[in-house]
Amino acid sequence: DYSVLRTWWPVFVAIAGVSFLTLWLVQGLRDWDALFLALAGLGFGGVALTVNLRPEFAPELIHLWPAVLIAIGLLLLLRGMFGNKRRSG
């Protein structure tokens, strides 16, 4: 019976996030795209699983959008500071 997947499908997204996080760690903390995909997968999977398991928390999760913007900004700053700088010329 596949009706259980209606609740637990976000786990697969979170597993993909863990896979991208492992890829980022194995590659020596250099592939910032893998880190972004890891954080996006873990974040989306976690939020979706929370909404599926505890629907009463859904209205409260909307108030977290400033934290998401701050996390994206920090990720972009870290990428700019520590990312591979390509030289043109």
Contact map, one row per residue, 1 for C-alpha under 8 A:
11110000000000000000000000000000000000000000000000000000000000000000000000000000000000000
11111100000000000000000000000000000000000000000000000000000000000000000000000000000000000
11111110000000000000000000000000000000000000000000000000000000000000000000000000000000000
11111111000000000000000000000000000000000000000000000000000000000000000000000000000000000
01111111100000000000000000000000000000000000000000000000000000000000000000000000000000000
01111111100000000000000000000000000000000000000000000000000000000000000000000000000000000
00111111110000000000000000000000000000000000000010011000000000000000000000000000000000000
00011111111100000000000000000000000000000000000010010000000000000000000000000000000000000
00001111111110000000000000000000000000000000000010000000000000000000000000000000000000000
00000011111111000000000000000000000000000001110110000000000000000000000000000000000000000
00000001111111100000000000000000000000000000110010000000000000000000000000000000000000000
00000001111111110000000000000000000000000000100000000000000000000000000000000000000000000
00000000111111111000000000000000000000001101100000000000000000000000000000000000000000000
00000000011111111100000000000000000000001111110000000000000000000000000000000000000000000
00000000001111111110000000000000000000001100000000000000000000000000000000000000000000000
00000000000111111111000000000000000001001100000000000000000000000000000000000000000000000
00000000000011111111100000000000000011111100000000000000000000000000000000000000000000000
00000000000001111111110000000000000001001100000000000000000000000000000000000000000000000
00000000000000111111111000000000000001000000000000000000000000000000000000000000000000000
00000000000000011111111100000000011011000000000000000000000000000000000000000000000000000
00000000000000001111111110000000011001100000000000000000000000000000000000000000000000000
00000000000000000111111111000000000000000000000000000000000000000000000000000000000000000
00000000000000000011111111100000010000000000000000000000000000000000000000000000000000000
00000000000000000001111111111111011000000000000000000000000000000000000000000000000000000
00000000000000000000111111111000000000000000000000000000000000000000000000000000000000000
00000000000000000000011111111000000000000000000000000000000000000000000000000000000000000
00000000000000000000001111111110000000000000000000000000000000000000000000000000000000000
00000000000000000000000111111110000000000000000000000000000000000000000000000000000000000
00000000000000000000000111111111000000000000000000000000000000000000000000000000000000000
00000000000000000000000100111111000000000000000000000000000000000000000000000000001100000
00000000000000000000000100111111111000000000000000000000000000000000000000000000000000000
00000000000000000000000100001111111100000000000000000000000000000000000000000010001000000
00000000000000000000000000000011111110000000000000000000000000000000000000000000000000000
00000000000000000001101100000011111111000000000000000000000000000000000000000000000000000
00000000000000000001100100000011111111100000000000000000000000000000000000000000000000000
00000000000000000000000000000001111111110000000000000000000000000000000000100000000000000
00000000000000001001000000000000111111111000000000000000000000000000000000000000000000000
00000000000000011111100000000000011111111100000000000000000000000000000000000000000000000
00000000000000001000100000000000001111111110000000000000000000000000000000000000000000000
00000000000000001000000000000000000111111111000000000000000000000000000000000000000000000
00000000000011111100000000000000000011111111100000000000000000000000000000000000000000000
00000000000011111100000000000000000001111111110000000000000000000000000000000000000000000
00000000000001000000000000000000000000111111111000000000000000000000000000000000000000000
00000000010011000000000000000000000000011111111100000000000000000000000000000000000000000
00000000011111000000000000000000000000001111111110000000000000000000000000000000000000000
00000000011001000000000000000000000000000111111111000000000000000000000000000000000000000
00000000000000000000000000000000000000000011111111100000000010000000000000000000000000000
00000000010000000000000000000000000000000001111111110000000000000000000000000000000000000
00000011111000000000000000000000000000000000111111111000000000000000000000000000000000000
00000000000000000000000000000000000000000000011111111110110000000000000000000000000000000
00000000000000000000000000000000000000000000001111111111110000000000000000000000000000000
00000011000000000000000000000000000000000000000111111110000000000000000000000000000000000
00000010000000000000000000000000000000000000000011111110000000000000000000000000000000000
00000000000000000000000000000000000000000000000001111111110000000000000000000000000000000
00000000000000000000000000000000000000000000000001111111110000000000000000000000000000000
00000000000000000000000000000000000000000000000000100111111000000000000000000000000000000
00000000000000000000000000000000000000000000000001100111111110000000000000000000000000000
00000000000000000000000000000000000000000000000001100111111111000000000000000000000000000
00000000000000000000000000000000000000000000000000000001111111100000000000000000000000000
00000000000000000000000000000000000000000000000000000000111111110000000000000000000000000
00000000000000000000000000000000000000000000001000000000111111111000000000000000000000000
00000000000000000000000000000000000000000000000000000000011111111000000000000000000000000
00000000000000000000000000000000000000000000000000000000001111111100000000000000000000000
00000000000000000000000000000000000000000000000000000000000111111111000000000000000000000
00000000000000000000000000000000000000000000000000000000000011111111100000000000000000000
00000000000000000000000000000000000000000000000000000000000000111111110000000000000000000
00000000000000000000000000000000000000000000000000000000000000011111111000000000000000000
00000000000000000000000000000000000000000000000000000000000000011111111100000000000000000
00000000000000000000000000000000000000000000000000000000000000001111111110000000000000000
00000000000000000000000000000000000000000000000000000000000000000111111111000000000000000
00000000000000000000000000000000000000000000000000000000000000000011111111100000000000000
00000000000000000000000000000000000000000000000000000000000000000001111111110000000000000
00000000000000000000000000000000000000000000000000000000000000000000111111111000000000000
00000000000000000000000000000000000000000000000000000000000000000000011111111100000000000
00000000000000000000000000000000000100000000000000000000000000000000001111111110000000000
00000000000000000000000000000000000000000000000000000000000000000000000111111111000000000
00000000000000000000000000000000000000000000000000000000000000000000000011111111100000000
00000000000000000000000000000000000000000000000000000000000000000000000001111111111000000
00000000000000000000000000000001000000000000000000000000000000000000000000111111111000000
00000000000000000000000000000000000000000000000000000000000000000000000000011111111000000
00000000000000000000000000000000000000000000000000000000000000000000000000001111111000000
00000000000000000000000000000000000000000000000000000000000000000000000000000111111100000
00000000000000000000000000000101000000000000000000000000000000000000000000000111111110000
00000000000000000000000000000100000000000000000000000000000000000000000000000000011111000
00000000000000000000000000000000000000000000000000000000000000000000000000000000001111100
00000000000000000000000000000000000000000000000000000000000000000000000000000000000111110
00000000000000000000000000000000000000000000000000000000000000000000000000000000000011111
00000000000000000000000000000000000000000000000000000000000000000000000000000000000001111
00000000000000000000000000000000000000000000000000000000000000000000000000000000000000111
